[in-house]
């Protein structure tokens, strides 16, 4: 792999970064991070995956690049690296004035991965410890059905989701960032309009996680969802639900 020519660290809180953008050939999301609060919890988690014969391995060089104390990596069936980390560094640098405020106590939001084999993908992600929150099955146009599964790891409605997508799709359909308020969403929307960014889906609300949001395309072709009002769940005894619509209203293509 050619050497990376540059990196951009993007922050949402006191951590040194929440999103890392690097220049490379992939032009796609290549890794997702899962942070543990205690080193022994990470060690126990890794041991559990190794007991299931998963080839999860520690990578100290990658840990240094990611500004974490420890990092274990495991590729999923959809060729995305899952990085399980402890000790992501803080920074004293202040966020810029008028920066959007984000809800990050349960992570930055969620990612929706494009997965062609539902059964095998579901087993893999459940082996990682993710629980099913709900599913949405909708025929979005004649002959095109979206069958999405939403999964949780904490009190956020979902931190991860997957669904089959047409051939040639990006590995990740979108990454969602959860804002503190509707005003933050509005300001982000105005910023996108001002900078002529490609808003692909206008304001709308999802029926399952109750998020109010819009979607904007990145230059790499996957989307960023900017939203607020995410539903909290009692994940320890949650009973999965099912829905028939991806959006309760809105999320229409932006013309």
PEJONOR-V274782 format. One record per run of one state. SS is the DSSP state (hx for helix, st for strand, lp for the rest). FROM is the first residue (numbers start at 1). TO is the last residue. Records with the same first field share a line. If there is no record, write none. Layout:
SS: FROM-TO / FROM-TO
This chain:
lp: 1-6 / 11-14 / 16-18 / 23-30 / 37-38 / 52-56 / 59-59 / 67-69 / 76-80 / 87-89 / 91-101 / 103-108 / 115-117 / 128-130 / 142-143 / 153-155 / 157-159 / 164-171 / 180-181 / 195-198 / 206-211 / 218-222 / 229-231 / 233-234 / 238-240 / 244-248 / 251-252 / 254-255
st: 7-10 / 15-15 / 19-22 / 31-36 / 57-58 / 70-75 / 81-86 / 90-90 / 102-102 / 109-114 / 131-141 / 144-152 / 156-156 / 160-163 / 172-179 / 199-205 / 212-217 / 223-228 / 232-232 / 241-243 / 249-250 / 253-253
hx: 39-51 / 60-66 / 118-127 / 182-194 / 235-237
